[in-house]
């Protein structure tokens, strides 16, 4: 099956919109099944799209970009896998041979874009300090629209040129460059968590933070276990705050009656 120009454009736009949606509403950005389905709909083979989307959704369960970390782009992998599987007629396995490497490549492209976005952010802040808000808004749009290219470009190259181009691109990147991206990617979660802590009342609730750290670092409790314990502690803290609020209201009511 040969892809028509309309199908190539629609599939590329789907990948582009997926990244923009991930950076804005995040309604479907992590739902790999939806992107497999939509790609299958464009190609006229919905069942293959759903099968690919469900397969990659299972592979990506529990994979989360915590604190700004980069992760493989499984929805983009679903788009490419569905396209290859349908156009070649060789099934899901053949599509995965290309889809997954490009999904992994998304980690590197995401880090590159974040480095580029840092430059854009600094320029936007500079324009804001100058009160040149027109330039600030325009350069912010550059950041937004360039974000979608991290998925649209590799998807376009993959569905038009095939496996060899992607493989050559991966081999072309020098080792020092990929190593640098890995170091930067390893630092992003720590930076993201530090940014989150800045907005949290750590001095007031440091004991809960210490409990979570001990559970994870010393006792080896899985993330899900730490999350369940955290949810239980949060619920107890919430009940205590509500009870204290009720007691305060009663005291105020009694004082007003006495007056």
Helices and strands as residue ranges (DSSP letters): H 5-22, H 32-43, H 46-59, G 66-68, H 74-88, H 92-129, H 133-147, H 149-161, H 163-172, H 175-198, H 202-217, H 223-258
